[in-house]
Amino acid sequence: MKTSLFAGILFAVIDAAAEPSARAAPPLRERLTDELIASAVRATLAEDGAQAAPARGGTALSGDRYRNFSRAFTESKKPSCLGADALKFQPAQYDIKGWRVDAKELMALPFWAAAIARGRCN
């Protein structure tokens, strides 16, 4: 891929620096001709031509990882204390003799106050 192109250029530079000659080697710009660069690019594309095809049904850059990260980040933010999900990190349930009772409406006020006091909402 690109590494073979850069490796070829790097070896040319190292080879020129290692030559013990009385005259100065021509600069890299003179040694890198258009034909040499074009042949290196063609060779690199021929090497990696099979790997360039998209792996998942034609979606090379789908952005799934970004969407998953964005959703996880949004879900982890502290909710507003006045919003609908104020008790997101403070469960509103009473345990009465082994029974779990979900607190709704006015019965959830103590849990809402506890969420504010504990800093579970903004």
Secondary structure by P-SEA (a helix, b strand, c coil): caaaaaaaaaaaaaaaaacccccccccccccccaaaaaaaaaaaaaaaccccccccccccccaaaaaaaaaaaaaaccccccccccccccccccccccbbbbbccccaaaaaaaaaaacccc
